[in-house]
């Protein structure tokens, strides 16, 4: 139940059904999700640890407002990791098979996807797979963490 609550709340945040700065109570969300407050509380605290929610003893839970300076810093980290991954790829004696990434990048204009959400997902997948191809699992793990945090914008 806690995982289902976590996924539902995160989706609501990412799809702007819960807006930055919006306040809400555990009772209201528990009722909407049709569950008790115990699993909901676990989900709320996980989202708080991830920086998506904040809690105040006086006014309950609220969606954390955007911190654009933080997003700038995260984009800097993303660029550093991508550049390091590309450098590693260029220095490998044997390149991994990148044909699937090439196919995505070199899609003919008439076959390109136009749905914005799908384009964003394809773009993210391309970059994640490129960093992963560099062969450093810790770099890939860190990169996916950064991507997760900036995905909302």
N, C-alpha and C positions, 0 to 999 in steps of 0.2 A: 504493500500500500504506500509506503514511504517513497519508493522509486516511482510509482505512478504519479504521486503528488508532485515529486520533483520534476518529472518530465512535463507534466501539465503546466506547472507554474513557469518553468523555464520557457516553454513554448509561448505562453501568454506574454512573457516579458519580451521575447524576441520578435513576436508578431504584434507588439504594441497594443495588446488588449489590457495589459498593465503598463501604465506609462511611467517614465522616470519622474520620481517625486510623489507618485500616487501612494496614498496611505490605505491600508486595509487591516481588518481584524482577522485573527485566526478563526474565529467563529464563522465569519462570512465566507471565507475560503473553504473551510471544512464543509459547510453546508453546500456550497457550489459543487464541490468534488464528491459529496456524498460519503464522507468518511469522518472518523473521529479526529480530534485534535492531536492525538499522540503521534500517528505516522506523519501527519501534516507538519508538526513541529520539527520532526527530524529533517524533512525536506526543506523547510524554511531555514534551518540552521546551516544546512549544506549550501544553499544558495547564498546565505550570508557569508560563509567562508570563501565562496567564489567571488564575492564582491557585487552580486546582483541585488541583494536586499540588505536593508539595515533595520535595526529594531530600536525603539525608544521605550523606556519604561512608562512614559506618560501617554504616548500616542500610538503605540502599536508598531506594526510593520510598515515599511514603505520601500518602494523600488528605488534603488540608489540612483541619484541623478547622474547624468553623463559627466565624466571628468575628461575633457578633451586634451588636457595636458598629459594625462595618463595614456590616452589613446596615441598621442604623438610619440611617447616613449616606447609604447608597445610596437608601433610601426617601425621605429628605429631598430628595435630588437629583431623584428621580423626580417628586416633588410640585412642585418648582420648575419643572421642564421642562413638566409638564402644565399648570400654571397659566399659564405664559408662552404656551404654545400656545393655550390657550383665550382668553387676552387678545388674541392676534394674530387668532384667528378672529372674535372679537367686533368687532374694528376693521377687518376687511376690507370694502371697498366692495361686493364681490361674493362671496358665500359659495360655497364649493365644494359640489358635490352630496353631501349627507350622508345620503341616503335609505337606503343600505345599512346605515349605522350605526344609524340610527333604527329600522330593522326588527329589528336585533339587540336593541337596548335595549328596544323596546316589544313583544317577543314575548308573546303571550297566555299566561297561566299554564299552561293545558292543553297548550301546545306547547313549553314550556321543556325544555331538555336537563337530564337529571339525573345523567349520568355526570360525576363530579368532574373527571377529567382533561380531558374535552371542555369543560366549563364554564370551567376555568382557561385553556384555549387560546383559547376565544371571548373571554374577558375580556381576555386579553393582546392578541389581535388588535384588539379594539375600541379599546383605549388607544393602541396603536401607530398605527393608522390615523387616529385623532383627532389625534394629535400631527403625523403626516405631513400631514394636511389643512391645517395652519397654513401650509404653504408654505415652511418653512425646512428645506432638506435637511440642514444640519449639526445642527440641533436634533433632527431625526428620527434621525440617525445616532447622536448621543450618547444619546438616549433608548433606542434599541435596544440599545446597549452596556450601559446600566444594567439594562435588563430581563433581558438575558442573564445578568448576574452575580447577580441576585436570584431568578432562576427556580427555583433549587434549593429555596428555602424557600417 
